[in-house]
Amino acid sequence: MRARNYRASKGQPYTRKEFVKGFPPPKITKFTMGDSKAKFEYEAKLIALERAQVRHNALEAARVAINRVLMDKLTNNYRLHIHPYPHVILRENKMIFGAHADRLQDGMRRSFGKPIGTAARIEPNQTIVTVNVNADGVDAAKEALKRGSAKLPIPCRIVIEKLPVEEVKTVE
């Protein structure tokens, strides 16, 4: 099984889990990491440049790579959020290749395929990962998102935005 076979998002998404027997659950377990209650000054985003399907193990690999850099440099002074959820169920019609395999395989007969994993459909300019940090952690967030984008099958860009400061209102 090759990941490039599932990168292009062709046709209607296959997402109705109630009709599918025995599909594997997504490998990505936590979608929000770090300090979820704190207020941060900057937001770094990883934005997709192309349309594609990203498999659940690629999203998990990107999450682990980003979180590792942020934990090393900022300990727990950040918030990491993975936006897409892998809804699309991927199928594979397993074929046996090699010597004398032609007597064992069914060919195209009943070739609907068995579920092998899940994927998220990504559109151009869609945010994949968001990292919130303070001013001292902007460089670490850039480095982390660069490492995470290497794990994804599509080109991405990194955008850094300053978040609006909420005014503290005094009671008169």
N, C-alpha and C positions, 0 to 999 in steps of 0.2 A: 504494500500500500504506500503510495506516494502522496505527500501533501499537495503537490502541484496539481493533482487530478481534481482537487476540490476547491482550488483557489478561485476560479471563475464562478460567479453567481449566475447560473443559467436556470431558466425556468422558474416554476412556482416553488416557494420554500416548502419543505416537508417538515411540518412542525407539530402535527397532532399526536402528542405523546400517548393519549388514551387509546389510540388504535395500534400502537407499536408495541410489540412484545420484546422485552429484554434489551432496551437501548441502554448504553452505558451513560451514567450520570456525568455532568461536566467535571473536568479535573480542577477547574478554578473554584476555590472554596470561599475565600474572603474577597469581597469587592471593595470594602473600605478598610483602610489600615491607618495606623498612626493615632494622633490625638484628634478625635472627632468633635470635641467640644470647644476647642480653642479658636480664637479669631486670628487670622493671618493677614499679612499685608500684600503678598503677591500670589498669583496663580499661574502656574506653568501648565500648558496643555500640549498633548501629543495629538496632532490632527492628521488624519489620513488624506492622501492626495489622490488616491485611485479607489475605484469600486472593487471589492473583493469579498470573499468569505475567509474569515480568520478562524482557524480551528481552536478548540478549547485548550489544547495543550500549548499552542503558541501564545495565547493570552496568559496562561499560567506562567509560562517561561518569562514573558515580559514583566509580569507582576513580581516574580521572584527577583529578577535582575534589578528592577527599579527599587524595590524595597531593600535589597541588600546594600545598595549604594547609599540610600537615604538613612538607613539604620547606622551605618559606619560613620557617616559624616555629621548627622544631625540628631542622633539617638532617637528621641521620640518627639521632636519638635517639628512635625509636619503632618499633613493629611494626604493620603493617597487614595484615589477613587478610580476604579475601573468601570467604564460606562457601558459597553455593549454586553449583553447576555447571550450566550450561545444557545439559541432556540432551534436552529435548523439541524435536523437529524441527517447524518451522512450515511449512505448505504454503499455496500460493496458486494458485487457478485464474484465470489471467490472462484478462481479458475486454477486448475492444476496444470503446470507446464513442466516439460522435461521429457525424458525418454519414456515411452509407452504410457504417457499420461492421457493420450487421446481416448483410451478405453475407459477412463475413470470420470472424465468430466462430462457435464450435461450440455455444454455449449450455451446457446441462447435460450434453451428451454427454461421457463419460469425464472427469468433473469432479473426479477425485481430487486434482489439484493437484501442482505441482512444489515441491520444497523451496526455501525462500527465506531461512531463518535458524534460529536455535535460541533456546530460552527456558528459564528455570528456573522451576519451580513453587514458589511461596512460600506457606507456611501462616501463619495468625495466630500471633503471638508467636515466630516463627522469627527467629533472629539472622542478619542479612544481612552486616554488616561488623563486625569487631572491631578496635579500635585500643588497643594497650598503650603507656602513657606513664608517665613519672615525675610527681611532684607538680607540677613547674613547667610541665608540658605539658597539664594537664587542660583549661584554657580553649581551647587550640589544638585539642585533639581534639574538643571540643564544637562549635567553629566549623567544623571540617572535616567532621564528620558531618552538620551542618546543611546545608552546601553540597552534600554528596553525596546527601542525602535528596531534595533538590529535583530531582535527575536521575532519580529513580525514580517509577514511575507509581502508587505506593500511599502512603498516609500511614504515617509511621514515628515512633517515639519513641526518644529517646536515654537510655540508662541508664549511669551511672558507678558502678563498684564498686571497692572497695579490695581488692587481691589479698592473700592471706595471706602473711606474711613467713616464709620458710623459716629455721628455726633452724640456726645453725652449731654442729654437735656437736663438742666437744673430746674428744680421745682421752686417756683417763686411764691 
